[in-house]
Amino acid sequence: CDLSVSDIKLILKNDSREISNIIRGKKIRSKIEKEKIKLLEEYNEKGYNEEIRKKLSQINKKEKLVDRFQKIMPGYLGQMLIINFMPYLNCYLDDEEQEKAFKNIISILDEMPEFKITDRLKNYLDEVTKEISIENMQDVNREKMSLIMDIENIDSWIETNKEELRKYIDYKNSEEYLNSDFHKIQKEMKTYLSEFGFYDRIIPEMRNLSSDYDDYYKNLLSADKKLQDKIDL
């Protein structure tokens, strides 16, 4: 099944949690492979041209980003980052500043060590995410992006969902949540990303790389401010 030796070792454990991680990873790769095949078909029909060069460059950038994220965060967490950032590599990056921003992102990711958590926390994360498919993750991300980009209607959305949001925030502040394994993983991940410059270095470069991501980021800050004002955080 075109598995690496490390994947084969995991498959032979017959652990559905590990297999779920492998399936999600292969589906991400499969999407990129389909883009390559489509590009080869276009080349076969039209021959080499500037449009094909741009598309190939775009695919290569996606593949590099996938490689780096899966290296520093194997499994669900890395896949989550890939799903969040991949939509913003669907544009051509021909501008010199964009190329520089992308190279800086790759350089920063290459410097980052693998994110590690205890076996107990890893087993917990694998268990609670084993039923989550890449399609589920993409659907959730699309809904989030759609909501954030519709910033003009965010006030009415918050008002409509005020009660559920209040319950959610109360839970996030509860002892039950703060003592949960999920919170521990989130806290360790946030510390890791902060320590190795993800927020201070990669996010600004992503904004330089993609005007769409820059718009999304600005709207995200605005939506967060509106949420805090309306829910009285």
VOPAGU-2260 file (C-alpha; in pm, 1 decimal, decimal comma):
REM VOPAGU-2260
SITE   aa  ch    i         X         Y         Z
SITE  CYS   A    0       0,0       0,0       0,0
SITE  ASP   A    1     299,6     228,3     -55,4
SITE  LEU   A    2     370,8     244,6     318,5
SITE  SER   A    3     698,9     347,5     475,3
SITE  VAL   A    4     884,0     102,0     702,2
SITE  SER   A    5     780,1     305,3    1008,1
SITE  ASP   A    6     414,9     294,2     894,0
SITE  ILE   A    7     435,6     -81,5     837,2
SITE  LYS   A    8     558,9    -127,6    1195,2
SITE  LEU   A    9     255,6      69,1    1317,1
SITE  ILE   A   10      16,9    -122,7    1090,2
SITE  LEU   A   11     145,5    -454,4    1227,4
SITE  LYS   A   12      45,1    -347,7    1577,3
SITE  ASN   A   13    -312,6    -367,5    1447,1
SITE  ASP   A   14    -395,2     -54,6    1648,0
SITE  SER   A   15    -690,4     127,2    1490,0
SITE  ARG   A   16    -571,4     456,2    1639,3
SITE  GLU   A   17    -236,8     439,6    1459,7
SITE  ILE   A   18    -402,9     321,6    1138,2
SITE  SER   A   19    -641,1     620,7    1150,0
SITE  ASN   A   20    -341,4     856,6    1166,0
SITE  ILE   A   21    -182,7     680,5     867,5
SITE  ILE   A   22    -505,5     697,3     664,4
SITE  ARG   A   23    -545,5    1071,0     729,3
SITE  GLY   A   24    -183,4    1131,0     630,5
SITE  LYS   A   25    -219,4     931,4     309,6
SITE  LYS   A   26    -537,4    1117,9     217,5
SITE  ILE   A   27    -351,5    1448,0     246,2
SITE  ARG   A   28     -78,1    1306,6      23,7
SITE  SER   A   29    -338,8    1164,8    -213,6
SITE  LYS   A   30    -484,2    1510,5    -273,7
SITE  ILE   A   31    -141,7    1640,0    -375,7
SITE  GLU   A   32     -80,0    1334,9    -598,1
SITE  LYS   A   33    -411,6    1397,2    -776,5
SITE  GLU   A   34    -303,1    1754,7    -845,2
SITE  LYS   A   35      22,4    1622,2    -994,8
SITE  ILE   A   36    -166,1    1378,4   -1219,7
SITE  LYS   A   37    -399,0    1654,5   -1335,9
SITE  LEU   A   38     -96,6    1869,4   -1415,3
SITE  LEU   A   39      64,9    1587,8   -1616,0
SITE  GLU   A   40    -257,9    1548,5   -1815,8
SITE  GLU   A   41    -257,6    1922,1   -1885,4
SITE  TYR   A   42     106,7    1900,9   -1994,3
SITE  ASN   A   43      24,0    1608,7   -2224,7
SITE  GLU   A   44    -254,6    1809,1   -2388,8
SITE  LYS   A   45     -94,3    2153,3   -2411,7
SITE  GLY   A   46     277,7    2108,2   -2365,1
SITE  TYR   A   47     490,6    2309,7   -2124,1
SITE  ASN   A   48     384,5    2667,8   -2056,9
SITE  GLU   A   49     404,2    2935,6   -1789,7
SITE  GLU   A   50      71,8    2833,2   -1635,1
SITE  ILE   A   51     198,5    2478,9   -1581,2
SITE  ARG   A   52     520,3    2611,7   -1426,2
SITE  LYS   A   53     316,4    2817,3   -1177,6
SITE  LYS   A   54      93,1    2522,5   -1089,9
SITE  LEU   A   55     394,3    2294,6   -1037,4
SITE  SER   A   56     555,3    2551,9    -809,3
SITE  GLN   A   57     230,2    2573,6    -612,8
SITE  ILE   A   58     210,2    2193,7    -570,7
SITE  ASN   A   59     574,4    2174,3    -461,3
SITE  LYS   A   60     514,7    2438,0    -194,3
SITE  LYS   A   61     217,0    2244,4     -57,5
SITE  GLU   A   62     424,7    1927,4     -46,5
SITE  LYS   A   63     709,6    2099,4     138,2
SITE  LEU   A   64     469,7    2240,0     396,5
SITE  VAL   A   65     305,2    1898,8     447,6
SITE  ASP   A   66     649,2    1737,4     490,4
SITE  ARG   A   67     753,6    1987,1     756,6
SITE  PHE   A   68     430,2    1982,8     956,1
SITE  GLN   A   69     418,7    1603,1     960,3
SITE  LYS   A   70     783,2    1594,8    1070,6
SITE  ILE   A   71     743,8    1828,5    1368,1
SITE  MET   A   72     395,9    1703,4    1465,3
SITE  PRO   A   73     321,5    1349,8    1350,5
SITE  GLY   A   74     -41,0    1240,4    1357,5
SITE  TYR   A   75    -355,0    1438,8    1426,2
SITE  LEU   A   76    -195,4    1762,4    1550,8
SITE  GLY   A   77      24,2    1805,3    1244,7
SITE  GLN   A   78    -265,4    1715,6    1017,1
SITE  MET   A   79    -475,4    1981,8    1187,7
SITE  LEU   A   80    -210,4    2245,6    1112,4
SITE  ILE   A   81    -191,9    2129,2     749,5
SITE  ILE   A   82    -569,6    2156,1     708,0
SITE  ASN   A   83    -563,2    2508,8     856,1
SITE  PHE   A   84    -287,1    2643,0     631,5
SITE  MET   A   85    -320,9    2451,8     302,0
SITE  PRO   A   86    -612,2    2660,9     165,4
SITE  TYR   A   87    -382,7    2962,8     165,5
SITE  LEU   A   88    -135,7    2794,9     -71,7
SITE  ASN   A   89    -395,5    2766,8    -347,9
SITE  CYS   A   90    -274,6    3093,5    -500,9
SITE  TYR   A   91      32,0    3153,6    -716,6
SITE  LEU   A   92     329,3    3288,4    -522,2
SITE  ASP   A   93     512,5    3483,0    -791,1
SITE  ASP   A   94     590,9    3793,9    -592,7
SITE  GLU   A   95     948,8    3814,1    -459,6
SITE  GLU   A   96     827,3    3897,2    -109,0
SITE  GLN   A   97     591,8    3598,0    -112,5
SITE  GLU   A   98     873,5    3366,4    -216,6
SITE  LYS   A   99    1091,2    3507,1      60,8
SITE  ALA   A  100     810,6    3457,4     315,3
SITE  PHE   A  101     763,6    3094,3     210,1
SITE  LYS   A  102    1137,0    3021,4     232,5
SITE  ASN   A  103    1142,5    3176,6     579,2
SITE  ILE   A  104     851,7    2956,2     690,4
SITE  ILE   A  105    1028,1    2641,2     565,9
SITE  SER   A  106    1352,5    2750,1     733,3
SITE  ILE   A  107    1177,4    2807,3    1067,8
SITE  LEU   A  108     997,4    2471,6    1048,3
SITE  ASP   A  109    1326,2    2296,9     966,9
SITE  GLU   A  110    1471,4    2437,5    1289,0
SITE  MET   A  111    1185,1    2310,3    1504,3
SITE  PRO   A  112    1231,0    1976,4    1685,4
SITE  GLU   A  113     954,2    1718,2    1690,8
SITE  PHE   A  114     674,0    1797,8    1934,5
SITE  LYS   A  115     660,3    1520,2    2192,1
SITE  ILE   A  116     414,2    1433,9    2464,6
SITE  THR   A  117     406,1    1142,4    2706,2
SITE  ASP   A  118     290,3     803,3    2579,8
SITE  ARG   A  119     -16,5     832,0    2802,6
SITE  LEU   A  120    -121,5    1164,1    2647,7
SITE  LYS   A  121     -43,0    1038,1    2296,6
SITE  ASN   A  122    -257,5     728,6    2352,6
SITE  TYR   A  123    -538,2     949,7    2481,4
SITE  LEU   A  124    -516,4    1184,1    2179,8
SITE  ASP   A  125    -505,9     893,9    1934,0
SITE  GLU   A  126    -810,0     738,3    2101,4
SITE  VAL   A  127   -1029,8    1050,8    2097,7
SITE  THR   A  128    -936,7    1138,6    1737,2
SITE  LYS   A  129    -939,7     793,8    1573,4
SITE  GLU   A  130   -1293,4     840,6    1435,7
SITE  ILE   A  131   -1215,4    1186,7    1294,6
SITE  SER   A  132   -1150,2    1178,1     920,9
SITE  ILE   A  133    -967,9    1431,2     704,6
SITE  GLU   A  134   -1306,6    1510,5     550,2
SITE  ASN   A  135   -1444,8    1592,9     898,0
SITE  MET   A  136   -1146,6    1818,9     966,0
SITE  GLN   A  137   -1181,6    1994,9     630,6
SITE  ASP   A  138   -1555,4    2051,4     684,4
SITE  VAL   A  139   -1496,6    2204,2    1028,2
SITE  ASN   A  140   -1219,2    2424,9     892,3
SITE  ARG   A  141   -1434,3    2543,8     600,5
SITE  GLU   A  142   -1717,1    2634,4     837,7
SITE  LYS   A  143   -1475,4    2822,6    1062,4
SITE  MET   A  144   -1322,5    3011,5     768,7
SITE  SER   A  145   -1666,2    3096,0     630,6
SITE  LEU   A  146   -1783,5    3229,1     967,3
SITE  ILE   A  147   -1470,9    3437,1    1027,9
SITE  MET   A  148   -1472,5    3586,5     677,3
SITE  ASP   A  149   -1837,5    3686,7     717,4
SITE  ILE   A  150   -1731,6    3938,8     980,0
SITE  GLU   A  151   -2024,2    4174,3     910,1
SITE  ASN   A  152   -2265,3    3910,4    1040,5
SITE  ILE   A  153   -2053,9    3786,3    1330,1
SITE  ASP   A  154   -2249,2    3997,9    1580,1
SITE  SER   A  155   -2578,6    3830,7    1494,0
SITE  TRP   A  156   -2411,4    3486,4    1500,1
SITE  ILE   A  157   -2274,4    3551,1    1848,8
SITE  GLU   A  158   -2614,0    3676,5    1964,0
SITE  THR   A  159   -2792,0    3371,2    1822,2
SITE  ASN   A  160   -2544,6    3132,1    1985,4
SITE  LYS   A  161   -2484,5    3331,7    2301,7
SITE  GLU   A  162   -2614,7    3069,9    2542,3
SITE  GLU   A  163   -2410,6    2786,4    2387,5
SITE  LEU   A  164   -2101,1    3004,3    2376,6
SITE  ARG   A  165   -2142,3    3094,7    2742,5
SITE  LYS   A  166   -2170,6    2726,3    2836,5
SITE  TYR   A  167   -1864,5    2644,4    2628,8
SITE  ILE   A  168   -1659,3    2921,8    2791,2
SITE  ASP   A  169   -1774,4    2816,5    3137,5
SITE  TYR   A  170   -1663,2    2461,2    3061,0
SITE  LYS   A  171   -1321,7    2580,6    2935,3
SITE  ASN   A  172   -1276,8    2757,7    3269,0
SITE  SER   A  173   -1399,1    2465,7    3479,6
SITE  GLU   A  174   -1180,0    2244,5    3698,3
SITE  GLU   A  175   -1296,2    1944,2    3497,7
SITE  TYR   A  176   -1153,5    2085,2    3176,5
SITE  LEU   A  177    -841,5    2239,3    3331,0
SITE  ASN   A  178    -752,4    1900,7    3478,9
SITE  SER   A  179    -830,1    1706,7    3160,9
SITE  ASP   A  180    -574,4    1537,1    2937,2
SITE  PHE   A  181    -702,4    1735,8    2639,9
SITE  HIS   A  182    -620,2    2063,5    2815,8
SITE  LYS   A  183    -275,5    1931,8    2905,3
SITE  ILE   A  184    -207,2    1851,6    2540,2
SITE  GLN   A  185    -330,9    2193,1    2426,5
SITE  LYS   A  186    -119,1    2366,0    2688,9
SITE  GLU   A  187     194,7    2172,5    2594,0
SITE  MET   A  188     133,1    2235,3    2224,9
SITE  LYS   A  189      85,3    2608,8    2280,2
SITE  THR   A  190     405,0    2626,3    2488,0
SITE  TYR   A  191     596,9    2438,4    2218,0
SITE  LEU   A  192     467,1    2659,5    1935,5
SITE  SER   A  193     539,3    2973,4    2134,3
SITE  GLU   A  194     888,3    2862,8    2236,6
SITE  PHE   A  195     996,2    2786,5    1880,7
SITE  GLY   A  196     856,5    3101,2    1721,0
SITE  PHE   A  197     540,8    2972,0    1555,3
SITE  TYR   A  198     328,4    3268,9    1666,0
SITE  ASP   A  199     597,7    3536,8    1647,4
SITE  ARG   A  200     767,8    3425,4    1325,3
SITE  ILE   A  201     556,0    3187,3    1116,6
SITE  ILE   A  202     220,1    3364,0    1151,2
SITE  PRO   A  203     362,2    3701,1    1034,4
SITE  GLU   A  204     529,4    3525,4     739,8
SITE  MET   A  205     199,6    3353,0     652,6
SITE  ARG   A  206      39,5    3697,4     642,9
SITE  ASN   A  207     312,8    3815,9     406,6
SITE  LEU   A  208     274,3    3501,8     200,1
SITE  SER   A  209    -102,2    3515,9     147,6
SITE  SER   A  210    -330,1    3819,5     137,0
SITE  ASP   A  211    -622,5    3581,5     197,4
SITE  TYR   A  212    -460,7    3458,2     517,8
SITE  ASP   A  213    -387,6    3817,8     620,4
SITE  ASP   A  214    -758,3    3903,4     576,2
SITE  TYR   A  215    -856,2    3592,4     770,8
SITE  TYR   A  216    -616,2    3675,9    1053,9
SITE  LYS   A  217    -744,5    4033,8    1083,7
SITE  ASN   A  218   -1103,9    3908,7    1086,7
SITE  LEU   A  219   -1011,3    3646,8    1347,9
SITE  LEU   A  220    -879,5    3917,8    1580,6
SITE  SER   A  221   -1189,3    4127,3    1519,4
SITE  ALA   A  222   -1422,6    3831,3    1582,7
SITE  ASP   A  223   -1237,7    3748,3    1905,6
SITE  LYS   A  224   -1277,2    4108,8    2023,7
SITE  LYS   A  225   -1648,9    4103,4    1943,8
SITE  LEU   A  226   -1686,2    3772,4    2129,1
SITE  GLN   A  227   -1512,3    3908,8    2437,6
SITE  ASP   A  228   -1726,7    4222,2    2435,7
SITE  LYS   A  229   -2056,6    4041,0    2389,4
SITE  ILE   A  230   -1993,9    3744,3    2620,5
SITE  ASP   A  231   -1818,1    3961,1    2878,3
SITE  LEU   A  232   -1506,5    3747,0    2909,4
